Amino acid sequence: MKAICFIIFYFTSLHAICQTATGSIAGRLAHQNNPVEFAHIVLLHTKFVTISDEEGDYTMGDIPPGQYKLQATCIGYQTRTLTVNIKAGEKIIVDIELLEDASQLQEVVITGTMKEVSKMNSPIPVEVYAPSLFLKNPTPNIFEALSMVNGVQPQINCNVCNTGDIHINGLEGPYTMILIDGMPIVSSLATVYGLAGIPNSLVKRIEVVKGPASTLYGSEAVGGVINIITKEPQSSPKLKMDVYGTTLAEYNADIAGAFKVKKSSALVGVNYYNFWKKWDINNDNFTDATLQQRASVFNKWSIYRHSGKNFSLAARYVHENRWGGELQWTPAYRGSDVIYGESIYTNRAELIGNYQLKGRQDLNIDFSYNYHLQDSYYGTTSYLADQHTSFIQLRWNKKIGQHDWLAGLPLRYTYYDDNTTGTLSADGKNMPGITFLPGFFIQDEVTFNEKFSILAGARYDHHNAHGNIFTPRISFKISPNPTNTIRLTGGSGYRVVNLFTEEHAALTGARQVIIKNNLDPERSWNVNFNYAKNILFKSGYLNLDGSLFYTYFTNKIIGDFISDPQKIIYDNLSGHAVSRGLTLNADMSLSNSFKVLAGITLMDVFQIDGEGKTQQQLHAPGFSGNFSLSYTLPVSRLSFDLTGRITGPMHLPVVPNDFRPSLSPWFSIVNLQVTKPINQDLEIYVGIKNLFNFLPQDPLLRPFDPFDKNVSINNPNGYTFDTSYNYAPLQGIRALFGVRWTIR
């Protein structure tokens, strides 16, 4: 019995000694005297971690003496890191004041209202994507990167030259307006290859608005807007490099540097992409993917004066040489009918600027100019085109009481010329297309209180060929509390068409273009219901966002690829067209460094002609989904990223008696990447693209006779060479290796 008592006494005393050899921390987390609940408090590089309660209070005990880094994190707030000294037997009080973080719940967005506003307060639903998302699956350009965005589909329209456009909610590329820093810099001729020339290294964030935005941005913004916001020189590192290559001999290099000159800041970026090795995985004697050499130079200046920044100016030049075709093709065969090839030379220059009038923070002048020259051959068909686009806008923004007014006087001028029948007059003379489009828009956002606001706006444009065009919109936003937001938006859009800059299928496969009548502008009416909810819990957060959309089109311009395999017939639809569906997005982050970004889109896109016949939209899958799963090991900081896109069946442009199915199969492109930081400024990454090696079947029709010289021989169905049957990239599994280096 004495032995047992001695043992109990011994261990009790030992426990007491250990207790006096440790210390503890307690405190309160707050923002402007309001408690911050469910914040994570951790002593870095130790096992000590806790969570603040509903009153913002936290405690942490049994900590060995020493100096530690105490870090507090919470969604919606900036991370705070403090140095604390723990002494044996003492309890220290550490209260922490957290600041709001605009990069999380309160991202600043511009696209929905053409002025800076937090994402949660925007009456127009805007999706925001940071460059960190696109680093999880490196791509050489914005076009490919956008495949990670739910409801946005980069669609390749030609299997030889790899022309592509961006579909939003099933609507084809010409319905999507691409902006750079809010300027309509990528349009018409540039939409075909221009997106491939925008490097990811320039991007600060990408904002996506789904649904008509013609009230603010005019023509082409019928299906939605993608606004590429470029980096600010003053917040960019001195030097940043990102270089990678793949086992298919693709090489991409992004180099950007920032510097100051007196009160001004500048950013210079260079992108070089090289893919010049022929691959023919499916053995059809054609290149699987277009060979490309592309160089881009970007320079942006932020100029400051006495009252702060009042002038921003950016310029960019892009040169690209691309070709695809039979493996034997060389530049010596360009334009000949001996060996088939599609060869495109592109030269493009851009200028973007914004000037704030001196002493007038409510008045800004936005301006842009771009020149685009395309010298190309599609087999024996020559397509030489050049385009000048100028844009200037006086923008006024003023808050008066509950009213936040926005008004603008935009003017857009476009000169377009090519060597096709599209720019010929009735007497056969060359007649370049000239568009002169002045306009006026006004918008009023009325904020009644923190829970309810209304936005109403209207735009008037006068087109030199189509006359007066009026586009209104209205939006209601209800926020019962800070974590729930409901938006209801309705509006009208319009689009003026330039066929030969939008439908390069007319130039490939030797099809003849037929235009039945004078084409009128398309009109659309759209309604969008959006619900967003932010959920905070002890182990992290979950953001949910869902939208119901419905768009009704009249005068829709239809390209008939099916009736005659040798023709493409264009006309205004005598009936109507509809795009309707549902999108859901989820963004979750847990305290154990596990993150999930996922979304699905269900849609039905179709047209009904004057006789009541229904036809489904080509390249518009009824189901599509995106996902990004990320996890970082706490000690080694090794990061794992699994990203992918799941695509359901879509209708494809088949020909009569086509042996290929008119519906694509279900398929998924999945990518895996592992990133290892060497230090704060250097990291390496390795990955596998197209992990399951999915490849589309029979992308080309009669690739053995691309000039249709033998269509009468052993060809009972009358097939001709065609390149438009596409639903996935023809690049199989491949590995990549890259390095990122930053000098701050």
C-alpha positions in Angstrom: 0.0 0.0 0.0 2.9 2.4 0.8 4.4 1.6 -2.6 1.2 2.5 -4.4 0.8 5.8 -2.5 4.4 6.6 -3.3 3.9 6.0 -7.0 0.7 8.2 -7.0 2.5 10.9 -5.1 5.5 10.7 -7.5 3.5 11.1 -10.7 1.3 13.8 -9.2 4.3 15.8 -8.2 5.9 15.2 -11.6 2.8 16.5 -13.3 2.8 19.6 -11.1 6.4 20.2 -11.9 5.7 19.9 -15.7 2.7 22.2 -15.3 4.9 24.9 -13.7 7.4 24.4 -16.6 4.9 25.5 -19.3 3.0 28.7 -20.1 -0.2 29.7 -21.8 -1.8 32.4 -24.1 -5.3 33.8 -24.1 -6.9 36.8 -25.8 -9.6 38.1 -28.1 -9.8 38.5 -31.9 -11.9 41.4 -33.1 -12.5 43.7 -36.0 -13.5 47.3 -35.1 -14.5 46.0 -31.6 -16.7 43.3 -33.2 -15.7 39.7 -32.2 -14.3 37.5 -35.0 -15.5 33.9 -34.5 -14.1 30.7 -35.9 -10.6 32.3 -36.5 -7.7 29.9 -36.5 -4.8 30.7 -34.1 -1.6 28.7 -34.4 1.9 28.7 -33.1 3.8 28.2 -36.4 5.9 25.1 -36.7 4.3 23.5 -33.6 1.3 21.4 -32.9 -0.4 24.1 -30.9 -3.6 25.3 -32.6 -7.0 26.6 -31.5 -10.1 28.4 -32.7 -11.8 31.5 -31.4 -15.4 31.1 -30.0 -18.5 33.2 -30.7 -17.2 36.0 -28.6 -13.8 36.0 -30.4 -12.0 34.6 -27.3 -9.3 31.9 -27.5 -6.9 30.1 -25.1 -3.9 27.9 -25.6 -2.1 26.1 -22.8 0.8 23.8 -21.9 3.2 25.6 -24.1 6.9 25.1 -23.4 8.9 28.3 -22.7 10.4 30.1 -25.7 9.8 32.5 -28.6 7.1 31.7 -31.1 5.3 33.1 -34.1 1.6 33.4 -33.3 -0.6 33.5 -36.5 -4.3 34.3 -36.7 -6.3 33.6 -39.9 -9.9 33.9 -40.8 -11.8 34.1 -44.1 -12.5 37.6 -45.0 -9.6 39.0 -43.0 -5.9 39.6 -43.5 -3.6 37.1 -41.8 -1.8 38.5 -38.7 1.5 37.2 -37.4 2.9 38.3 -34.1 6.0 37.3 -32.1 5.2 36.1 -28.5 7.5 35.0 -25.6 6.2 32.2 -23.4 7.6 32.0 -19.9 7.2 29.1 -17.5 4.2 29.3 -15.2 2.9 32.6 -16.9 -0.2 33.3 -18.8 0.1 36.2 -21.4 -2.8 38.1 -22.9 -2.6 38.7 -26.7 -5.5 40.5 -28.2 -5.5 40.6 -32.0 -7.2 43.2 -34.3 -7.9 41.8 -37.8 -8.3 43.9 -40.9 -10.7 43.1 -43.7 -9.2 41.4 -46.8 -10.5 42.5 -50.1 -9.0 39.5 -51.8 -11.4 37.1 -50.2 -15.1 37.8 -49.5 -14.8 41.4 -50.6 -13.0 41.3 -53.9 -13.1 44.6 -55.7 -14.8 44.1 -59.1 -15.3 46.6 -62.0 -16.9 44.7 -64.9 -20.5 44.6 -63.7 -20.9 48.4 -63.1 -17.8 49.9 -64.8 -16.6 51.2 -61.4 -14.8 49.7 -58.4 -17.1 48.0 -56.0 -16.8 45.0 -53.6 -18.0 41.8 -55.1 -20.6 41.2 -52.4 -22.0 44.8 -52.9 -22.2 44.6 -56.7 -25.8 44.4 -57.9 -24.6 42.5 -61.0 -23.2 39.0 -60.3 -19.5 38.9 -61.1 -17.2 35.9 -60.9 -13.6 36.7 -60.0 -10.6 34.4 -60.7 -7.1 35.1 -59.4 -4.0 34.0 -61.2 -3.3 31.4 -58.5 -6.1 29.3 -59.9 -4.5 29.1 -63.3 -1.1 28.3 -61.8 -2.6 24.9 -60.7 -2.7 23.9 -64.4 -0.2 26.1 -66.4 -1.2 27.1 -69.9 0.6 29.3 -72.4 -2.4 31.7 -72.9 -5.7 33.0 -71.6 -7.7 31.0 -74.1 -6.6 27.6 -72.7 -6.7 28.9 -69.1 -10.4 29.8 -69.3 -11.2 26.0 -69.5 -11.0 26.1 -65.7 -14.0 28.5 -65.4 -17.4 27.0 -64.9 -19.8 27.7 -67.8 -17.0 29.1 -70.0 -15.9 26.8 -72.8 -12.9 27.5 -75.0 -14.0 25.8 -78.3 -11.6 24.8 -81.0 -13.4 25.2 -84.3 -10.9 23.9 -86.8 -8.8 20.8 -86.3 -6.0 22.0 -88.6 -5.4 25.7 -87.8 -6.9 25.5 -84.3 -9.0 28.6 -84.6 -11.0 29.0 -81.3 -13.5 31.1 -79.5 -15.0 31.4 -76.0 -18.5 30.2 -75.3 -20.4 31.4 -72.3 -23.5 29.4 -71.3 -23.5 27.7 -74.7 -23.4 30.8 -76.8 -20.8 31.0 -79.5 -17.7 33.1 -79.4 -19.0 36.2 -81.2 -21.5 36.7 -78.3 -18.7 37.1 -75.8 -17.0 40.4 -75.4 -13.3 40.2 -74.3 -12.0 43.2 -72.5 -8.5 44.1 -71.4 -8.6 46.6 -68.5 -12.2 47.4 -69.5 -11.4 48.2 -73.1 -12.9 46.3 -76.1 -9.5 45.5 -77.4 -10.2 41.9 -78.5 -13.0 41.9 -81.1 -13.9 40.9 -84.6 -10.8 39.8 -86.4 -8.8 39.4 -83.2 -11.3 37.0 -81.7 -10.1 34.1 -83.9 -6.4 34.0 -82.7 -6.1 37.1 -80.5 -6.9 35.2 -77.2 -4.0 32.9 -77.8 -1.6 35.9 -77.7 -2.5 37.0 -74.2 0.0 35.5 -71.7 -1.1 34.6 -68.2 1.8 36.5 -66.7 0.0 39.8 -67.3 -3.1 38.9 -65.4 -4.0 40.4 -62.0 -7.5 38.8 -62.1 -10.2 37.8 -64.5 -13.8 38.9 -64.1 -16.7 37.1 -65.8 -20.2 38.5 -66.2 -22.6 36.0 -67.7 -25.6 37.4 -69.6 -26.1 40.6 -71.7 -23.9 43.6 -70.8 -24.7 45.7 -73.9 -26.0 48.5 -71.7 -22.4 49.3 -70.7 -20.3 47.7 -73.4 -22.4 47.8 -76.6 -22.3 45.2 -79.4 -20.7 41.7 -78.8 -21.6 41.7 -75.1 -24.7 39.6 -75.7 -23.7 36.4 -74.1 -21.4 37.9 -71.5 -18.2 39.7 -70.8 -14.7 38.5 -69.8 -12.6 41.3 -68.5 -8.9 40.7 -68.2 -7.5 43.0 -65.5 -3.7 43.5 -66.0 -1.2 43.9 -63.1 -0.4 47.3 -61.6 3.3 48.2 -62.0 3.5 49.7 -58.5 2.5 46.4 -56.9 4.5 44.0 -59.1 7.8 42.4 -58.1 11.1 43.6 -59.5 11.4 40.5 -61.5 9.3 37.4 -62.0 10.0 34.4 -64.2 7.9 31.4 -65.0 9.3 28.9 -67.5 8.1 25.4 -68.3 8.2 22.7 -71.0 6.4 19.5 -71.8 7.3 16.1 -73.2 5.6 17.1 -76.4 8.3 19.8 -76.9 6.1 22.7 -75.9 8.0 25.5 -74.3 6.7 28.6 -72.6 8.5 31.5 -70.9 7.0 34.5 -69.0 9.3 37.2 -67.8 8.1 40.4 -66.2 9.9 43.2 -64.4 8.8 46.4 -62.6 10.7 49.6 -62.0 10.1 53.2 -61.0 11.0 56.5 -62.7 10.5 59.4 -60.2 6.8 59.3 -59.3 5.9 56.8 -62.1 5.9 53.0 -62.1 6.3 50.7 -65.1 5.9 47.0 -65.8 7.5 45.3 -68.8 6.5 41.7 -69.7 7.8 39.3 -72.3 6.1 36.0 -73.3 7.6 33.5 -75.7 5.9 30.3 -76.7 7.3 27.6 -79.0 5.7 24.4 -80.2 7.3 23.3 -83.4 7.5 19.5 -83.3 5.1 17.5 -85.6 3.0 14.9 -83.8 0.5 12.5 -85.4 -0.9 10.3 -82.7 -4.0 9.1 -84.7 -2.0 8.4 -87.9 -4.0 10.5 -90.3 -0.9 12.2 -91.7 -2.0 15.5 -90.2 -0.5 17.4 -87.3 -2.5 16.7 -84.2 -2.1 20.3 -82.9 -1.1 23.5 -84.7 2.6 24.3 -84.6 3.2 27.8 -83.2 5.9 30.3 -82.5 4.7 33.4 -80.7 6.3 36.4 -79.0 4.5 39.1 -77.1 5.9 42.3 -75.4 3.9 44.3 -72.9 4.6 47.6 -71.3 2.4 49.4 -68.8 2.9 52.7 -67.0 1.2 54.2 -64.0 1.9 57.9 -63.9 1.4 59.9 -60.7 1.0 63.6 -60.1 0.2 65.8 -57.1 -3.3 64.4 -56.4 -2.3 60.7 -57.0 -2.4 58.5 -60.0 -4.2 60.2 -62.9 -2.8 58.5 -66.0 -2.3 54.9 -67.0 -1.0 53.7 -70.4 -0.2 50.2 -71.7 1.0 48.9 -75.0 1.5 45.4 -76.4 2.8 43.8 -79.6 2.2 40.2 -80.7 3.8 38.3 -83.5 2.7 34.7 -84.3 3.5 32.1 -86.9 1.3 29.0 -86.8 0.6 26.2 -89.2 -1.1 22.8 -89.3 -1.6 20.3 -92.1 0.0 17.3 -93.7 3.2 16.2 -92.2 5.1 16.8 -95.4 4.1 20.4 -95.6 6.8 23.1 -95.6 6.5 26.9 -96.2 7.4 26.2 -99.8 3.9 24.6 -100.3 2.1 27.7 -98.8 -1.0 28.3 -101.0 -0.3 25.4 -103.3 -2.5 22.3 -104.0 0.3 19.8 -103.7 0.6 19.4 -99.9 -2.2 20.7 -97.7 -1.4 23.2 -95.0 -3.0 26.1 -93.2 -0.5 28.8 -92.4 -1.3 32.0 -90.5 1.0 34.9 -89.8 -0.3 37.4 -87.3 1.0 40.9 -86.3 -0.9 42.8 -83.7 -0.4 46.1 -81.8 -2.5 47.4 -78.9 -2.7 50.6 -76.9 -4.8 51.0 -73.8 -5.1 54.1 -71.6 -7.0 55.9 -68.9 -6.7 59.6 -67.9 -8.3 61.2 -64.9 -9.0 64.8 -65.5 -7.0 67.1 -63.2 -8.9 67.9 -60.1 -11.9 65.8 -61.2 -12.0 62.4 -59.7 -15.5 61.9 -61.2 -14.3 62.3 -64.8 -12.2 59.8 -66.7 -11.2 59.4 -70.3 -10.8 55.8 -71.5 -9.2 55.0 -74.8 -7.7 52.2 -76.8 -6.5 51.3 -80.3 -5.5 48.1 -81.9 -4.1 47.1 -85.3 -4.4 43.5 -86.4 -2.9 42.0 -89.6 -3.6 38.5 -90.6 -1.8 36.9 -93.6 -3.0 33.4 -94.1 -3.6 30.5 -96.4 -6.2 27.8 -95.8 -5.0 25.2 -98.4 -5.2 27.2 -101.6 -7.5 29.8 -100.2 -5.8 33.1 -99.4 -7.1 35.2 -96.5 -5.4 38.5 -96.1 -7.1 40.9 -93.7 -6.3 44.0 -91.6 -8.3 45.8 -89.0 -8.0 49.1 -87.1 -10.2 49.6 -84.1 -10.3 52.8 -82.1 -12.2 53.5 -79.0 -12.6 56.5 -76.8 -15.0 57.2 -73.9 -15.7 60.0 -71.5 -16.9 58.4 -68.2 -18.6 60.3 -65.4 -19.2 58.8 -61.9 -20.9 60.7 -59.1 -22.5 59.7 -55.8 -25.4 62.0 -54.8 -27.2 60.9 -51.6 -28.6 57.4 -52.1 -27.9 57.6 -55.9 -24.6 56.4 -57.5 -24.7 57.8 -61.0 -22.6 56.5 -64.0 -22.8 58.0 -67.5 -20.6 57.7 -70.5 -20.1 58.9 -74.1 -18.4 56.1 -76.0 -17.3 56.2 -79.6 -16.0 53.2 -81.5 -14.5 53.2 -85.0 -13.6 50.0 -86.9 -11.9 49.7 -90.3 -11.9 46.2 -91.8 -10.6 45.0 -95.1 -9.9 41.6 -96.6 -9.5 39.9 -100.0 -12.9 38.0 -99.8 -16.3 38.8 -101.3 -17.2 40.2 -97.9 -15.6 43.5 -98.8 -16.6 43.7 -102.4 -19.1 46.2 -103.7 -21.9 45.4 -106.1 -19.7 46.4 -109.1 -16.8 44.2 -107.9 -14.6 46.9 -106.4 -12.9 46.6 -103.1 -15.0 48.3 -100.4 -13.6 48.0 -96.8 -16.1 47.8 -94.0 -16.2 50.9 -91.9 -18.2 51.0 -88.6 -18.9 54.3 -86.9 -20.6 53.7 -83.6 -21.2 56.7 -81.2 -23.4 56.2 -78.2 -24.5 57.3 -74.7 -25.3 55.3 -71.6 -26.5 56.2 -68.1 -26.9 54.1 -65.0 -28.2 54.8 -61.5 -27.6 52.6 -58.5 -30.0 53.4 -55.7 -28.9 52.1 -52.2 -31.9 52.2 -49.9 -30.0 50.5 -47.0 -27.4 47.8 -46.5 -30.0 45.1 -47.4 -31.6 46.5 -50.6 -30.5 48.3 -53.8 -31.7 48.8 -57.3 -29.6 49.4 -60.5 -31.2 50.7 -63.6 -29.5 51.7 -66.9 -30.0 52.3 -70.6 -27.8 52.7 -73.6 -28.4 54.3 -77.0 -26.1 53.6 -80.0 -26.3 54.8 -83.6 -24.8 52.4 -86.0 -23.9 53.9 -89.4 -25.4 50.8 -91.2 -28.1 49.7 -88.8 -29.4 52.9 -87.3 -30.6 53.5 -83.8 -30.2 50.7 -81.2 -31.5 50.9 -77.6 -30.5 48.5 -74.8 -31.9 48.8 -71.2 -31.2 46.7 -68.1 -32.3 46.6 -64.4 -31.1 44.7 -61.4 -32.3 44.2 -57.8 -30.0 43.1 -55.0 -31.3 41.9 -51.6 -28.9 41.1 -48.7 -30.9 39.9 -45.7 -27.6 39.5 -43.8 -23.9 39.8 -44.7 -23.7 36.1 -45.7 -26.7 35.9 -48.0 -27.2 37.8 -51.2 -30.0 37.5 -53.8 -29.8 39.2 -57.2 -32.3 39.5 -60.0 -31.1 41.0 -63.3 -32.9 41.6 -66.6 -31.7 43.3 -69.8 -31.4 43.5 -73.5 -28.4 43.0 -75.8 -27.6 43.4 -79.5 -24.9 42.3 -81.9 -23.8 43.5 -85.3 -22.1 40.8 -87.3 -19.0 40.6 -89.4 -19.1 37.1 -90.9 -15.6 36.7 -92.3 -14.0 37.7 -89.0 -16.1 35.4 -87.0 -16.6 32.2 -89.1 -13.3 30.9 -90.2 -14.9 27.6 -90.9 -15.9 29.4 -94.1 -12.2 29.4 -95.2 -11.3 25.8 -94.2 -12.3 22.6 -96.0 -13.1 24.5 -99.2 -16.7 25.3 -98.3 -18.6 28.1 -100.2 -20.3 30.8 -98.2 -23.8 31.8 -99.1 -25.5 34.9 -97.6 -29.2 34.7 -98.3 -30.3 38.2 -97.3 -29.0 41.5 -95.8 -28.3 40.5 -92.2 -30.0 42.5 -89.5 -28.6 43.0 -86.0 -29.4 40.3 -83.5 -31.4 41.2 -80.4 -31.7 39.4 -77.1 -33.5 39.6 -73.8 -32.1 38.0 -70.7 -33.1 37.3 -67.1 -30.8 36.0 -64.4 -31.5 35.0 -60.9 -28.5 34.6 -58.6 -28.1 33.5 -55.0 -24.8 33.6 -53.1 -24.2 32.3 -49.6 -21.0 32.4 -47.4 -20.8 29.8 -44.6 -18.1 30.1 -41.9 -17.5 27.1 -39.6 -14.8 26.0 -37.2 -12.6 24.2 -39.7 -12.9 26.6 -42.6 -15.4 28.2 -44.9 -17.7 27.4 -47.8 -18.9 29.9 -50.5 -21.9 28.8 -52.6 -23.1 30.6 -55.7 -26.0 29.6 -58.0 -27.7 31.2 -61.0 -30.7 30.5 -63.2 -30.4 32.1 -66.7 -32.7 32.5 -69.6 -31.9 34.4 -72.9 -34.3 34.9 -75.8 -33.0 35.9 -79.2 -34.6 37.4 -82.3 -33.0 37.9 -85.7 -30.4 35.4 -84.7 -27.8 34.8 -87.4 -27.5 31.2 -88.2 -24.8 29.4 -90.1 -26.1 26.2 -91.7 -23.2 23.7 -91.9 -25.4 20.6 -92.4 -27.8 21.0 -95.4 -25.0 21.1 -98.0 -21.5 19.7 -97.1 -19.9 22.0 -99.6 -21.6 25.2 -98.4 -22.2 27.4 -95.3 -25.5 29.2 -95.6 -26.1 32.3 -93.4 -29.4 34.0 -92.8 -31.4 35.7 -90.0 -33.5 33.2 -88.2 -37.2 33.7 -88.9 -38.1 32.2 -85.5 -36.3 32.6 -82.3 -33.5 31.0 -80.2 -33.2 30.3 -76.5 -30.3 29.7 -74.1 -31.4 28.6 -70.6 -29.9 26.7 -67.7 -28.4 26.6 -64.3 -24.9 27.1 -62.9 -23.7 26.2 -59.4 -20.3 27.1 -57.9 -18.7 26.0 -54.6 -15.5 27.3 -53.1 -14.4 25.5 -49.9 -11.2 25.9 -47.8 -10.4 23.9 -44.7 -7.9 24.7 -41.9 -5.9 21.5 -42.8 -4.9 23.2 -46.1 -7.4 21.3 -48.2 -9.2 23.4 -50.8 -11.9 22.7 -53.3 -13.3 24.8 -56.2 -16.0 23.1 -58.2 -18.9 24.0 -60.4 -21.4 22.5 -62.8 -23.5 24.0 -65.6 -26.7 22.5 -66.9 -28.0 24.1 -70.1 -30.3 23.8 -73.1 -29.5 25.9 -76.1 -31.7 25.7 -79.2 -33.4 27.5 -82.0 -36.9 27.3 -83.4 -37.4 28.4 -87.0 -40.5 30.0 -88.6 -42.0 26.6 -89.2 -41.7 25.5 -85.6 -38.8 23.1 -86.2 -36.3 22.8 -83.3 -32.6 22.5 -83.7 -30.0 22.2 -80.9 -27.0 24.5 -80.8 -23.8 23.0 -81.9 -20.9 22.7 -79.4 -23.2 23.4 -76.5 -23.0 20.4 -74.0 -26.0 19.9 -71.8 -23.7 19.3 -68.9 -20.3 20.5 -68.0 -18.3 20.7 -64.8 -15.0 21.9 -63.5 -13.1 21.0 -60.4 -9.8 22.0 -58.6 -8.7 20.0 -55.6 -5.6 21.3 -53.7 -3.7 20.1 -50.6 -0.5 21.4 -49.1 1.6 19.3 -46.7 2.2 21.5 -43.5 5.9 20.8 -43.0 7.4 20.3 -46.4 4.9 22.8 -48.0 4.6 20.4 -50.9 1.4 21.2 -52.8 -0.8 18.8 -54.8 -3.3 20.1 -57.4 -5.8 18.0 -59.3 -7.8 19.9 -61.8 -10.2 18.9 -64.6 -13.2 19.5 -66.7 -16.0 17.1 -67.3 -18.0 17.6 -70.5 -21.3 15.9 -71.5 -22.5 15.1 -75.0 -22.7 18.0 -77.5 -24.1 18.3 -81.0 -21.5 18.3 -83.7 -21.4 19.5 -87.3 -21.8 16.2 -89.1 -22.5 15.9 -92.9 -25.2 13.8 -94.6 -24.6 10.0 -94.0 -21.7 10.8 -91.7 -20.2 7.7 -90.2 -19.2 9.7 -87.1 -21.8 10.2 -84.3 -23.6 13.5 -84.2 -23.2 13.6 -80.4 -19.9 13.6 -78.7 -19.2 11.1 -75.9 -18.9 12.0 -72.2 -15.3 12.8 -71.6 -13.0 14.4 -69.0 -9.6 16.1 -69.3 -7.8 15.8 -65.9 -4.5 17.3 -64.9 -2.2 16.7 -61.9 0.5 19.0 -60.6 3.0 18.9 -57.7 4.7 22.1 -56.6 7.7 22.4 -54.2 8.8 25.8 -52.9 12.6 25.8 -52.5 12.5 29.1 -50.6 10.3 32.2 -50.4 11.2 33.3 -54.0 11.8 30.0 -55.9 9.6 27.0 -56.6 9.6 24.1 -59.0 6.6 22.2 -60.3 6.0 19.0 -62.2 2.8 17.7 -63.6 0.8 15.4 -66.0 -1.7 16.9 -68.4 -4.6 14.8 -69.8 -3.9 12.2 -67.1 -6.4 9.6 -68.6 -5.1 10.2 -72.2 -8.5 11.1 -73.7 -8.4 11.7 -77.5 -11.3 12.6 -79.9 -12.0 10.1 -82.7 -12.0 10.9 -86.4 -11.6 14.7 -86.2 -10.9 15.0 -89.9 -13.1 13.8 -92.8 -11.2 12.3 -95.7 -7.7 13.5 -94.5 -6.2 11.5 -97.4 -7.8 13.8 -100.0 -7.7 17.4 -98.5 -8.0 19.1 -101.9 -11.0 16.9 -102.9 -9.3 15.8 -106.1 -10.7 12.2 -105.9 -14.2 12.6 -104.4 -15.7 10.5 -107.2 -13.5 7.5 -106.5 -14.8 4.9 -104.0 -16.8 7.6 -102.2 -20.5 6.5 -102.3 -21.5 9.1 -99.7 -19.9 12.0 -101.5 -17.8 13.0 -98.5 -15.5 16.0 -98.9 -12.6 17.1 -96.7 -13.8 18.8 -93.5 -12.1 20.1 -90.4 -15.0 21.3 -88.2 -15.8 18.1 -86.3 -14.2 19.0 -83.0 -15.0 18.5 -79.3 -11.7 18.1 -77.5 -8.0 18.9 -78.0 -6.0 16.3 -79.9 -3.2 16.1 -77.4 -2.7 13.0 -75.3 -1.0 12.5 -72.0 2.1 14.5 -71.4 4.4 15.5 -68.6 5.5 19.1 -67.8 8.3 20.6 -65.7 8.6 24.2 -64.7 10.3 26.8 -62.5 9.0 30.0 -61.0 11.5 32.6 -59.6 10.7 36.0 -58.0 12.9 38.9 -57.0 10.8 41.1 -54.7 
